[in-house]
Each structure stands twice: as structure tokens, then as C-alpha cells.
Amino acid sequence: DLQHYFTVLFGHEGQKPLELRCEDEVDGDEWVEAIHQASYSDILIEREVLMQKYIHLVQIVETEKVAANQLRHQLEDQDTEIERLKSEIVALNKTKEKMRPYQGNQEDEDPDIKKIKKVQSFMRGWLCRRKWKTIVQDYICSPHAESMRKRNQIVFNMVEAESEYVHQLYVLVNCFLRPLRMAASSKKPPISHDDVSSIFLNSETIMFLHEIFHQGLKARIANWPTLILADLFDILLPMLNIYQEFVRNHQYSLQVLANCKQNRDFDKLLKQYEANPACEGRMLETFLTYPMFQIPRYIITLHELLAHTPHEHVERKSLEFAKSKLEELSRVMHDEVSDTENIRKNLAIERTIVEGCDILLDTSQTFIRQGSLIQVPSVERGKLSKVRLGSLSLKKEGERQCFLFTKHFLICTRSSGGKLHLLKTGGVLSLMECTLVEETEAS
């Protein structure tokens, strides 16, 4: 009865072994071999090996291109040198007869004169080497050389920061996005595909974009001390609309994530993903925030590069153009984020008011501040008069929750249950036709 069977043992406690049987021995061996070859870690290792081979081949191609250009220039220089030497040979042949008597005299020259000429030749060589050493030392200590050293250091730091950023995107995609996408396709999904798309909008595309950008940076570093970076930013600039969509969606993605966490199954699954050693104890919200600061980081790096780039440098105009485009995009994203935040803030306040408030649905209504104020009864001719701002006991003060906007001032009361209610009279004050008067009298 136990012929042609195999047992599956699980690594954690509480799970009973699973025994499976096949019809014949060949079928059983094929199943065991298939299970053995289905290791995901082996696939990751093969992918890493292929990626290393690809990087190596790219470097070889770049090196061969540089070597081919150098050889081409050398051939051109040698052709020029050959033509020059030919012309010199013709000139020397014409003066050969005139030089023979002089050469004969040199052969009969006094030995002391030869020694003097040899010492003079030695001194000239020593003076030339000393002058060259002084020139090199002066340049090393010059402001231009110091500026170039700082510029190179900025580029090296940029490569390190880009490598770290690509790793963060890799963790976001491989430890959160792809597992959640698979979980959304399961039989009992803890999250829907629409929610996954809302939380991780364009994350995978941003990772691919920066992997290409990072590979380009490493290829440029391989050609050091020649560093050409402007063309890399030319590749990056047309794709920045992807960032614009991600930044515009950021607050909404965090809101969707917070709503999904109310599902116990999703919250439990997310904590398992966050326990991955690659996350280093960081939450999903942290990884979703990293792309928000990448464009400002590029702007700061370009400012530092331009500060140490001479005005006649071949890359200066390209770097200034890239900086202006990034600053323009940063301003647009900041305005869009501010507008979106303002609308969400207004809607959040509107939802806290039991009766609702239609004026908060105006997109041009900007929130300024909120807080608690004390409403005091007004006194007129020694008697307590009726308070204008709604019904209030005439013998004691009352606390009001107030909200100040650019066009209106809201005054609310808080019930015992914590809910807010607009004052029936004077709860919504329009600031469009108001005049602020400061009373200077002591009374």
C-alpha cells in the first residue's frame, strides 16, 4: 500500500506531514524532481547571475568603444606625424651637403667641450623637470583643482545615494507590491486589485526607470576622470510625469492603505511582509514616502554641481536646463499637493459637522486654522443683552470650536457625545463683506 509515495514535511510546528502516492515509480520520481527544481531562491540566484553578466557585457562594450575611438585618433595622429617626418626628411636631404663639414668638425671637437655640453644638457633637463613639478603642484593647490575635486565627490555621493534609492524601490516592489498583487488574486483575497493599484501607483515603473539611470551612472564612473552626466538627465526628464502622478496620488494611497488595515487578514499579512529582514524594521508607509523626496534631492545635487562647474564647461547649459525643468516640476507638484491637501482637509472638517456645511465644498476655500474660543455674553447698559451669536446662557461663558477659512468663519458647539453642531444663528460668518475693527477704549 505504501509503494511509490513521498512525504512533504513543513518547516513550522503545528503542521502535519503530507503523504502523497503516485501510480508508478517513474511518475513519483518526476514529481520529486519537479518540486526540487521549483525553488524560488534558485530563480533569484540565476537572475542575479544574469544581471551581473549583463552589467559586465555593457562595461566591456563601453570599454571597447572608448578603445576604438582612441585607436582611431592614434592612427590619425600617426598619419599626420608621418607626413611631417617626410617633409623634414626632404628638408634634411637638401641641407645634407652643407652639414657635412660641420659634422666633421664635431668629430674632431675637444673632449672638454663635449663634457661641458653634456653638463649643460643635464642642467637643462633638471630645470625642465623642476619647472614641470612646480606647475603641477601649483595646479593641485589652485581653486580650480579644489573645485574639480569637490565636483567629483558630489558625483560619487550621487551614485551612492542612487544605489540606496534603487534598493529601497526594489524592496517596495518585491516585498510588498508583487506579493500583495498575488494575494489579490487568491481565492479569499485580503485586498482588491484596485486598492493595490491605488496604493502602489507607478511604483514598479519608477523602479525600472531608476535602475536604467543607476546603470548609466555606473557606466559614467567607469570612464572617470571623464564624467559626462547631462545626457543621463536628458533621459530622465521626459519620464518625470510618472513622478507627478505618484506625488499627486500619495496622500490618497496612504488613505487607502489605512482603510485596508482595518481588515484583520490584510493587517496580519502586511505585518508578515514588514517582518522581512530586507525591510530593516521599516513600515510600508516609509517606503511609499521615499519617492516624494527624490526630485528635491536631484535639485540640490544639481545646485551643488553647478556651484563647482566652470561657466565655460561643456555641460553647464545642459545641467542648468535639467535643474530648471526639475524646479518647475517641483513647484507644480507642490501646488497640486497643497490643493489636494486643502480639499481633503475641508472635506474632513465637513464630515465632522453633523449638519454638514456646503460652503466647504468650494475648492477655492482654503483652511487657515482651528481651535477653541470662549464666547462671552455681551453687556449693554449694565444689563446682559441677548448674545448675537446664537442661544447661550446669559450667566456663564461657553466654549466654541472655531474654524477659520479664507472666505468664512465657522463657529460650532460640541455635544456631550463629541459631535460638532453649527450654531443656528451666526454659525457661518462670511468674511467677504466684513470689516475688522480694533476697539482702543479701555472699557
Residue pairs with C-beta under 8 A, 6 or more apart in sequence:
2 21
3 21
3 25
4 21
4 22
4 23
4 24
4 25
4 27
4 28
5 19
5 20
5 21
5 22
5 28
6 19
6 20
6 22
6 28
6 31
6 32
7 17
7 18
7 19
7 20
8 17
8 18
8 19
8 20
9 17
10 17
10 18
20 31
21 28
22 28
22 31
55 215
55 218
58 215
58 219
59 219
59 222
62 219
62 222
62 223
63 222
66 223
139 145
144 310
147 308
147 310
148 308
150 308
151 305
151 308
151 309
152 224
152 225
152 227
154 301
154 304
154 305
154 308
155 221
155 227
155 229
155 305
156 221
158 217
158 301
159 214
159 217
159 218
159 221
161 297
162 210
162 213
162 214
162 217
163 214
165 210
165 290
165 294
166 207
166 210
166 211
166 214
168 287
168 290
169 203
169 206
169 207
169 210
169 290
169 291
170 207
171 276
171 278
171 279
171 287
172 200
172 203
172 207
172 284
172 287
172 288
172 290
173 200
173 203
173 204
173 207
175 273
175 276
175 278
175 279
176 200
176 273
176 284
176 287
177 196
177 200
177 203
177 204
179 273
180 191
180 196
180 199
180 200
180 269
180 273
181 193
181 196
183 189
183 190
183 191
183 269
184 191
184 192
184 193
184 195
184 196
185 193
188 265
190 263
190 265
190 266
190 269
191 260
191 263
191 266
195 256
195 260
198 249
198 252
198 253
198 256
199 253
199 256
199 257
199 260
199 288
200 253
200 288
201 245
201 246
201 249
201 253
202 242
202 243
202 245
202 246
202 249
203 246
203 288
203 291
205 242
206 242
206 243
206 246
206 291
209 236
209 239
209 242
212 235
213 232
213 235
213 236
216 232
216 235
217 229
217 232
220 227
220 228
220 229
220 232
221 227
228 315
229 305
229 315
229 319
230 315
230 318
230 319
230 322
231 318
233 318
233 319
233 322
234 318
234 322
236 322
237 322
237 325
237 326
240 295
240 325
240 326
240 329
243 291
243 294
243 295
243 329
243 333
244 329
244 332
244 333
244 336
246 291
247 291
247 292
247 333
247 336
247 337
248 333
248 336
248 337
248 340
250 288
250 289
250 292
250 337
251 337
251 340
251 341
251 344
252 340
253 288
254 285
254 288
257 284
257 285
257 288
260 266
261 267
261 270
270 284
273 279
273 284
274 281
274 282
274 283
274 284
279 287
295 326
295 329
295 330
295 333
296 330
298 326
299 323
299 326
299 327
299 330
302 319
302 322
302 323
302 326
303 323
305 319
306 316
306 319
306 320
306 323
309 315
309 316
309 319
310 316
339 363
342 366
342 367
343 363
345 367
346 360
346 361
346 365
346 367
346 405
347 360
349 357
349 360
349 367
349 370
349 403
349 410
350 356
350 357
350 360
350 361
352 419
352 420
353 410
353 412
353 420
353 421
353 422
354 419
354 420
354 421
355 421
355 422
357 410
357 422
357 428
359 365
359 405
359 407
359 408
359 428
360 405
362 407
364 406
364 407
365 405
365 406
365 407
365 408
366 405
366 406
367 403
367 404
367 405
368 404
368 405
368 406
369 404
370 401
370 402
370 403
370 404
371 401
371 402
372 399
372 400
372 401
372 402
373 399
373 400
373 402
374 397
374 398
374 399
374 400
375 387
375 389
375 392
375 397
375 398
375 399
375 400
375 411
376 397
377 384
377 385
377 387
377 392
377 393
377 394
377 395
377 397
378 384
378 385
378 387
378 388
379 385
384 394
384 395
386 394
387 394
388 425
388 426
389 411
389 423
389 425
389 426
390 411
390 423
390 424
390 425
390 426
390 427
391 424
391 425
392 398
398 413
399 414
400 411
400 412
400 413
400 423
401 411
401 412
401 413
401 414
401 420
402 409
402 410
402 411
402 412
403 409
403 410
403 412
404 410
405 431
406 431
407 430
407 431
407 432
408 428
408 429
408 430
408 431
409 428
409 429
409 431
410 422
410 427
410 428
410 429
411 422
411 423
411 426
411 427
411 428
411 429
412 420
412 421
412 422
412 423
412 427
413 420
413 421
413 423
414 420
414 421
415 421
422 428
